[in-house]
Amino acid sequence: MGRQDGEECEQLRRALLSVSDKTGIVDFARGLAAGGFEIVSTGGTARALAEAGVAVTGVSSVTGFPEMMDGRVKTLHPAVHAGILARRDEPGDLRALDDHGIRPVDVVAVNLYPFARVAADPDAGVEALVEEIDIGGPTLVRAAAKNFRDVVVVVDPGDYPEVLEALRRPGGPGPDFRLALARKAFAHTGSYDGAIAAALSAVGVADGRFTRAAAPAEALVPDTLEVRAERRRILRYGENPHQAAALYAAGDAGFGGARVVQGKPLSFTNLMDLDAAASLAREFYDTSAVVVKNTNPCGVATAAALSDAYVSAREVDALSAFGGIVGLNRCVDRLTAEAIASTFIEAVVAPDADDEARAVLAAKNNLRLVLADCSSAGDVRSDRDVRSILGAFLVQGGDRVTEAAGPWTAEAAGRPESGLRVMTRRPPTGAEWAALRLAWRVTAHVKSNAVVFARADRLAAIGAGQMSRVDAVKVAVMKAAELTGTAAASDVFFPFRDGLDAIAAAGATAVVQPGGSVRDEEVVAAADEHGLAMVFTGRRHFRH
């Protein structure tokens, strides 16, 4: 494995630092300097260290060449890379260093240009993307990671304290620690290259110029699928206790950056339900609460006060809500926390929780409180959806409910971009429009085949995951005390009028559906026959 322990600290004498994210770099450099390291650095990193009073050797002094081409070329030189790649237990490598007057590099701390951040900006042009493609940085990281037996490679500022501690120990960093850092380094460069490939797949050529397209199909379904993410936490178990599971994320969005404030460790099913609850809560601009069981919503409500919204959502189907998952799109307050604590709830996901709410929920030791973004009703992103099947993967763009993003009204239905069309002789009333909107947004998050009944401010009943629309209505009727005066939504068109007849018999007065059946005229005529208002959206929301 290279040097003996007694030799290691003695020979660790040169560190190369070149970072885009300068978090903690000054303290890291000071710690290295205090341990007897010469600090070699480049560009902005060298300036930041010099301004902080850290002695720095510019990389140009090592290579004998100035940084050139606006910094495009600075570390790509044998005087740098031979020092990194030289095997300390290979006499030929060491002779080559001596013959050319090259000193070994023993610590490499590098993180890369913020390509993903620039790529996420829709206004950034192709040239801006290209200039954020780091060349020297990945080469340094890969070289150091390849020679992990002899070189400590650091890509995460969060590792700086542990690296300094390891360097101070007799014998220096152990082989397990070095290997762990190398794995993280290769994951870092792999994720970086994946982000570049994904962004360039959305670049096209128009009139001889490179342009960025708005998430074309090629970007969502590339020739080669690469999914790279780092493990964020080991989960309690998978869908069943005998299945191992973990949470991976490529960034801090959504559950990648979620904070678990309290409660038992999360399981795979907890996170599936939390995601279902958070995704539905994000659909609403108004203060809203969602209760989920087995990824299907069983209660949804809006109200002026979050506590009222939660209680109304819970009471839609109190039996199913027992042991359920709660999603809230506002900061949890004391009254809401007290309402949640009054019954058995497995987990709560919300954007935040105030101190009083946390104190109330803390009395429920096993209740998981997870803080994640559930509040951006108008910013539900259309990310790539990847699922595994036997021996293969399925990839699609994420589903979004974009139909009339604001309130549903007769005026909104008159605008083509809303997607709404009134198909019956009678248009919906104001209350029916509000109920139809709520029902439609909920339906998109219910397993197909689905029929949802709602009032203006709350869910009334759900028929989920049935093989026919008529059966879905029967399930909803079975679970509801009263459906008279509700509005209903179907996630897909009615192939026959029987489903519509069942909805009318249940007591609904208005229906929203995608339309598109060869029997649309028959179904609309049936709605007129029952005196129902019917709205087409022109877009279905299957959920398998």
N, C-alpha and C positions, 0 to 999 in steps of 0.2 A: 504493500500500500504506500510505497514511497518512503519518506523520511521516518526516522525513529522519533518517538514522542519527545525525547530530550532535545532533539535538534530543531523541532518545528518552530517554537516561539522565536528562537534565535535567528532563523532565516526569514521570518515574515517581516520584511522591511519596506516594501513599496506597495502603496494602494492607489488605484486609479478610480477617480470619482467623476462621473459625468451623468447628471440626472436632469430630467425634465421636471419631475415633481421634487421640489427642493425641501419638502417637509423633513425636518430633523437632520438635514445634511450637515449643518454647521456643527451641531453637537457631536454627530458621528465623526466628523473630521477631527474635531478637537480630541475626542477619545482615542482615535487612531494615532494622532500626533503625540499624545501623552504616552502612548505605548511604544514610541520609537519609530513610527512609520513616516516615510517621506510621502507627501500627498501630491499626486500628479492629477491635473484636472484640465478641463477644456472650457472654452467659451464662457457662457453665463454662470456655470457652476464655479469656475475659477474666480470670476469676479465676485460672486457672492461670498466665497470663502475668504478672499483677500480683504473685502470690506469688513468682514467679521474678525479680522486680525489673525487668520489662520495662514501659516506659511504654505505657499503653493508653488509647485513647479509646473509651468505651462507645458502642455503636451508637445508644443513646437520645440521646446528645449530637448525633448527626448527623441523626436523624430528628425530634427534638423530641417524640417520644412514648416513653413507657415500654414495656418489654417487658410483654406482657399475656397473659392466659389461660394461665397456667402456661408461658409461653414459646412458645405456639402462634403468636403474632404478634410479630415483632421486627424482621425485615429487609425485610418487604414494604412498601416505601415508596419514592416517587419520589426522595427525597434519596439513597437507596442505588442504586436501579436506573438512574436517569438518569445517575449518575456512572459506572456500569459500561457502559451501552449507548451513551453518547455517542461518535459517530465523530469522531476528532480532526482529520480532514481535511474535515469537513462544517461550514462556517461557521454554518449554522442551528442545529446541535446545540450548538456552543460558545456561541452567543448565548443559547440556552435555559438552559444552565448558569449563565452570568453573570447573566441576568435573575432567576434564582431562588436565587442564592447557593449553588450546588451545586458541590462540588469533584469532579473526576474520580477514579475508582478505577482503579488501574493493575495491581494484583495481587490476585487472589481465590484464597484457599486454603480449600477446603471439602471435607470428606467427610461422608458421610451417616449418619443414625441406623442402628444395627446391626440392621436389620430381619431379614435372613436368619438371624442368630444366634438371634433370638427366635423366628422362625418354625420353626426346627429343634427347638425345645423342645416336645415334645408336651403338656406341662403348661401351656404359656402359653395363656391364654384369648384370645377375640376382642378384648376391650378392650385387652389388652396389645399385641396386634398393631397395632391401630389407632393407639395412641399412639406406635408406632415408625415411622409413616408420616411421613417428613420432607416438609415443604412449602416452607419458605423455603430450605433447602439446595439442592434441585434447581433452584429458580428462580434462585438466585445462580449456580450452575454453568452452567446453560443460557445465562443472560444473558452471562456472561463468555466462554463458549465461542463464542457467536454473534459476539461482538466481538473475536475472537482476534487481529485485526490490531493492536489497540490495548491489549488486556488479556491479561495472563499468567494463565491459569487452572491451578490445581494441585489435583488430587484424590488423588494418591498420595504419602504421606510419603517414599517412596523417591526421589522426584524433587526434594526440597528442595535437596540440595547442588548438583545440576546447575542448578537455577533460580537459586540465589544466584550461582553462577559466571557464568551467562549475563548476569545483571543487572549484574555488575561489569565486563563487557567493554565496550570502546568501541563505541557503537552499540546496546548492549543485546542482548536475545534476537533472533535472526534469524527470518525468516518461517517457515522449515522447522520450527524448534523450537516456535514458537507454534502452528503447525498441528498438530504431533504432540500437543501438550498438549491442544488442543481435541478432537482425535479421542478421546483417552483420556477426556476429560471426558464427552463424549456417550455413550461406551460405559459409563461409570460410572453415569450416570443411567438409561440404557436397561436395564442389568442390574438396577438397583434397582427400576425399575417392573415388570420382568418377574418379579422375586421376589415383589412385592406381588400381581400378578395371579395367580400360581400359588398363593400362600397363600390368597387370597380365594376361589379356585375350590374350595377344600376347606372353605369355611364354608357352613353350612346354617342353616335356621330350624326350631326345634323348640319347640312350645308358645309361639310368639311371641318366642322368644329366639334370638339368634345363637349357634351352637355350631360347634366345629371337629370335622369328621369325620376318621376315621382313613384317610387316603389313598383317598378314594372314586374311582370310575372317572372322574368329572368332572375330578378333579385330574390324573390320569394322561393323559387324552385330552381336553384343553380344546377349546373352540370354535376358538381360534386358537393355533397352535403357535408359540411363540417360544423359540428357543434362542440364548442370548447367552453368549459366552465370549471370553476374551482369549487371544491367541496367546502361548504360553509358550516355544515353541522351533521353529525351522525344522528339519525332519527331513532326514536324509541323502538320502532319496528315498522314493517311495511303494512300492507293491507291486512295481514295476519301476523300474529306474534312470531311465527317461524320464519318470516321473511325479513332479511336485512334490508336497510334503506338509508339513504342519505339525501341531503338537500345540496344541490349545486347551483351556482349562479355565475353569470359572466359580468355582472355589474351590481350596483346598489339599488336599482329600481325595484319597485314592488317588494316581493318577499326576499329578494337578494339582499336588501338592506334593512329588513324588518328587525325589530327589537322584541325579544321575549322578556317581558317585564316580570312575570311570575308564573307559577304553575308547574305541573309535571312536564317532563320532556315531551316534545312534539313527536307524533307518529306520522307516517305517510298519509293515512286517512284524515288526520287532523288538518294537515296542510292542504289536501284536496278540498276539504270542506271550507277551510278558511279562504282559499282562493275563490271558490264559488261565491261565498258570502261577500268578499271584498269586490269582486268583479260586478256583482249585481248592485251593491251599494253605490258604486261609482256611476251607475246609470242615471242617478237622480240629482237634480240641482237642489231640490228642497231637502230640508232636514229629514233623513230617512233611516229606517232600521230594517234589517233583513234577518230572518232566522232560516237556517239551512239544516237539512238532515240528509245524509247520504248524497251530497252534492246537489240535491234538489231544494229549491226554496219551499218552505212550508208556511212562511209568513212574511209579508212586506207591508210597510205603512209609512206614510209621510205625516208630519205634524209640525206645528210651530216649535214645540219643545221636544228635544230628543227623547226624554223619558216617556212622553205620550206616544211618540212614534214606536218606541220599543214595546211598550205594553200592548198597543194595538196590533203590532206584528205578531207578538207571542200568542195573543188570544185568537188569531185566525185559526190556528190548529194547535191548541195548547197541549194536546196529547203528543203530537209529533215534536213539538218544541222542547219537550223534556229531554235533556241530554243533547240538545242541538248546539249549533255554532251560530254566533251572532255577529253580523257585520253592521257597522255604523259609519256614516259618512261625515260625522262631526266629532269633536273632542268629547270624550266621555266626562259627564259631570256627576256630582254626588247623587242626584235624584235618579239618574239613569243607572248608576252603579247599584244603588239600593234595589231598584226594580230587578236588575239582573241577578243580584245575590239572593233574591227572595225565592228562587227556584233553582233547579239543577241545570246548569249550562256547562258544556265542556270547554268552550273557548270563546273569546271575544277578539275581534280584529277591528281596529279603529285608527284614525290618523294620530290621535293622541289621547291622553287621559290626564285630568288635572289631579293635584295632590289629594284632594278630598276623595275623589273617585278611587284613586289607587289605594287609599287607606281602607275604604269600604271593601273593595275586591280582595285586598290582602287577607281578609278573614276567611276567604275561600281558598285554602291552601292549594288545592288541586286545579283550580280554574286557571287556564292559560290566558294571559292578557298579552296580545301581540299588537304592536304598533307598526302599521304599514300604511301606505297611501291608499285611502279609500274615498278620497274627497274630490277627485278631479273629474266631475261628471262630464265635462265637455272634452276630456282628453284621454279617452280610452283608445290606446294605440293599437294599430293593426299589425301585431307582431306575427312572426312565423310560428305556426302550430305544428309540432312534430310529435307523432305517435308511433309506437312500435306495434307491428303485427308479426306473425310467424315468419321469421327469416328476413324481414324487411322493415322499412320505415315508410310512413305516409307523411307528406308535408303539404301544408296549405297555409294561406294567409289567415290571420285571425279574423273572427267575425266581429262586426261592430253594428250596433243599432244606430243608424244615422237618420232614419226616417223622421222628418220634422223634429229636429233636435230641441226646439223650443216648445212652448205650449201648443197643443193640437186644437185648432179652431177651424171654422168654415173658411176664414181668410187664408189660413195656412194651407188648407186643402186646395185652394184655388191657385197656389203657386206650384208649377211643375216640379221644381227642385225638391219639394217636400216629399214627393213620392206618394202622397195621399190622394185617393180618388173616392168620392162618394158615389156608390153604385145604385143605391135604392132611391125610391121616390121621396122617402123621408130622410133628411139629413140628421145627424146626431144633435142632441141638445148640448148646451155647454157642459153640464155635468157628465153626460155620456162621452164627450170628447176627452175630458180629463181621465175618466175611467178606462177608456180605450187605450190611451197613451200608457197608463200604468200597466194595464194587462199586457200590452204588446212588448214592453220592455222586460217584463217578468218572463213572458213566454220564450224569449230568446235564450233564457238561462235554465230552461226546464228540459229534461230529457224527452225526446220525441218518441211517439206521437204525443202532443201536448195540447190541452185546452185549458185556458186560465180564465177565471171569472174574477172581476174586480169592481170596486166602487171607486169614487174619485180620489180617495185618500188612502185606500188600503186594499190588499188582496182579499178576495172572498173565498176562493177555493181553487185547487189545482188538481187536474187529472194528468198524471205524468207517466211517460214511458209505456204507453199502451200500444197494442197492435192495430187499433182502429180508433178513429175519432169518436165514434159512438161510445166505445168502452171508456175513453178518456173522460167524456162527459159523465158517464155513470159513476166513475170513481170520484169526480169532483162533487157530484150531487150527494154521494154517500158521505162525504166528509163535511159537507156544509149544512148548517141549520137553516139557512134562508138565502136563496139566490135571486129572489124577485127584485127587479130593477137594476141588476148588475149589467156590466158590459163584459163580453167574452172575446178572447183572442185565440186563434189557432195558428200554430207555427207554420203550417203548410196549407195549401188549398183544400177545399172540400171536394173529394172525388164524386160524391153523390150528395143529394139533399138530406139524407138521413141524419148526418151529423148536425146540420143546421136545425133540423126539426127537433133534435134532442136538446140543443141549446135553448131553443125557444120554449120547449116544454119545461126546462129547468127554471125559467123566469127571466132570462136575460132580455134586454130591450135593444141592444146594439152589439155588433160583431165587427171585429177587424181580422183580416186574413190577407195573405199575399195575392190571391187570385192566380189565374193561369191554368185552371182546369178546362177540359173540353166541355164540361157541364157548368161553366160559370153562369151562363144565362139562366139555367134551371135553378141554380142555388140562389141567385139574386131574386128570381121570381118567388122562390119560397120565402125569402126574407120579406119581400113586399107583402106576401100573403099573410105573414105573421105580424106585420106592422113594425118589423125591426129596421133599424138603420144599419147599413153595411158599408164598410170602408175597405178598399183595397190598398195595399202598400206597394205592390209590385216587387216585393223582395221577401224571400222566405228566410227563416232562421232555424233550420234543422239543428239538432244537438244530439249526436249519437254517443 
